[in-house]
């Protein structure tokens, strides 16, 4: 199980280093630590938090890359009886992951899938929980009304079934989950770091005209 592997990694790191290193903290770093607006989650806390404590594999995906969220006029017809012109609108808003039943979750329309290895999972969890705690700034969440997801993090159980996801709209800096994932850093800094992470993994995050899907 992924949690067991992460524990072994953490234990090995402690043995190799002897004991946690205490760095010399400058005045700026002290202020940063004192003024941080969210708690820092070390690796042990992260892997004991849901859904990391229940997952055996994590994948990141992209989809909706050809959806721009715009409304288009697809057809205008004249109704002789009413004397009115009826306009049919086409909403190019893409797909969202299911909210009520993960059995209906299909990866058929996914553009890219990337399975994460252990170091990549560690980095991902650090971004999700600790982006704000590294900064000397106010990291309060900004509530936005838009939502057009193009990416998600999928959490798989030991049977190879998705039991949780974190769906992401980087353009709007908003998210949706299937269950309740607590203690996430939902600041703009987290979304910025997470989008950069997706891109570094070769997973696209922005609207584009695709010629053919790639896995």
N, C-alpha and C positions, 0 to 999 in steps of 0.2 A: 504494500500500500504506500502511496506517495508520502503520507504523514510519517510512516516508519523510516523511510529513506531520508526525509528531511531531518528527523531526529538524529539519525546516524551521522549525517553531515554536520549537524550542530555539535554533537558530542566529539567528533573527530577534530573539529576546529578548536574546541576547548583544550583537548589533549595536546595538540600541536603547539598552541600558543602558551600553554602553561596556565595562564590566567588572563582575564580581560585586560587589555592595555588601557592605561590611563593617559590620555593625551594632555599636553599643556594647552590650556584654554586661554585664548586672547580675550581682551576686554570685549571686543565685538562678538565673539562666540559666546561669552557669558551672557550678554544681553539677549542674544538669539535664543539661548536655552531658557532664560527666565521669562521671555515674552512670547514664547511659542503658544499657539492657541489650540493645539491638539496634542494628546499624549503620544509618546513614541512607543511603537510596538516592536519589540525585538523579534527575532526569528521564532523563538519558542512561543511567544504570544500569538504570532501570526498563524502558525501551523495548528494551534489549538483553537483557532477561531473558525466558525462556520463561514464558508463551506470547505475551507482547506483541510479541516479535520476529518472530513468524510470522503474526500476525493482520492481517486487512484490515478487519474490522468486529467490534464488540463489542455484545452485547445483554444486558440484564438482564431476568429473567422472574420471575413468581410463579405458583404452583400449589399444590395441596393446601390451599387456604385453608379449605375446608369439612371437612377431616379433623382431628379432635381427638385422634387417637391412642388413644382409649378402646376397651375391649372391651365388647361388649354381648351379652346373651343374646337370640338371635333366635328360638329355638324350643325347646320342651321336649316330648318325646314319650315315651310309656310303651311299653316293650318287654315284651309278654306272656310271651315265652319265657324271658327272663332275669329278669323281674320288676324291671327297673331303668328309671329315667327317664333318657333320654339328652338332654343339652342341647347345642344347636348354638350355637357362639359366632361372633359377627360382629366382625372386627377392622377398625376404621376407621383404618387407618394410612397411607392414601394411597399415592403412587407415588414411586419413586426413579429417577434417570436411569441409563441402562445403564452397567455397569462394563466389559463386555468388547467390545462392538461398537457403535460410534457410528452405524452404518448403521441400527440399530434405534431411534435417537432420534427421537421424534415430538413435535411441538409442538401436537398436537391437543388435549391436556388442559391446555394452558397458559392461565392466566387473564389475565395481562397480559404484554406485551412492550414493551420500551423500547429503541430503538436510540440509542446514545450518540454525541454529537458529540465533537470534539477536546478542548475544555476539560473535559468530563465524564469522558473517558477519563483525562486527566491527574490529575484529582482522585481518581478511582477507584484508580489505581495508587499514588498517594501514601498512601491509606488502607491499602491491602493491604500495603505495605512499611514504612511509616514511622509508624504510629500510636503504637507503643511508644516510638520514639526521641525523640518530642516530650515525653515525660513523665519526671519524676524519681521513678521507682517501679520496683518489681520486676514485670516483665511476663511472668512464666513462664506457660506454658500449663497450664490445669487440665483434666485428662482426665475426661470425663463419659461415662456409659454410654448415654444416650438419643440418639435420632436421628430427627427428623421434619422433613425438608427441606420448605421452602415457597418457596425462592428459589434462583436460580442465576445465574451469569455465564457466558454462552456466547461462545466465541471462534471466529470464522469465518475460513476461509482465502480465497484469491483466487477460488476456484470457488464460494463461497457455502455451503460445507459446514462444519459444526461439527467442529473437530478437537480441541477441549479444552473443559472446563467446570470451574467451581468451584461445587459444589452446597453450599448453606448451610442449616443448621438454627439459626436465631437463638435459639430457645427453649433449645436445649441448648448453644449455642456450639460446634458441631462442624461439620465439613465433609467432603466427599468430592471427589476429582478423578478424571478419566479417566486422565491420565498423572501424571507427577511434577512438581509445581510447587514449586520450591525457594525458600527465603528469605522465605516469607510470614510476616508478623506474625500469630501465632495467639493473641494475648492477648485477654482479655475486652474490652479497650479497642478493639481492632480490630473485633471483632464489633459493639460498641455504635456505633462511628462508621460502620461499613458499613451497619447497619440504618437509621440516621438518613439516610444517603445514599440508600438505596433509597426511603425514605419521601419524601424531598425530590424524587426523580424521579417521584413519583406511583405507585410500585410498592408494593403492600401486602405486609406481612410476617407478619401475625398471623392466627390462627384467627378465622373469622367465618362467619355464615350468609349465603350468597350467594343472591340472587334470580335473577340472570342474569350470565353471564360478560361481561367487558369486555376489550377489547384496548387 
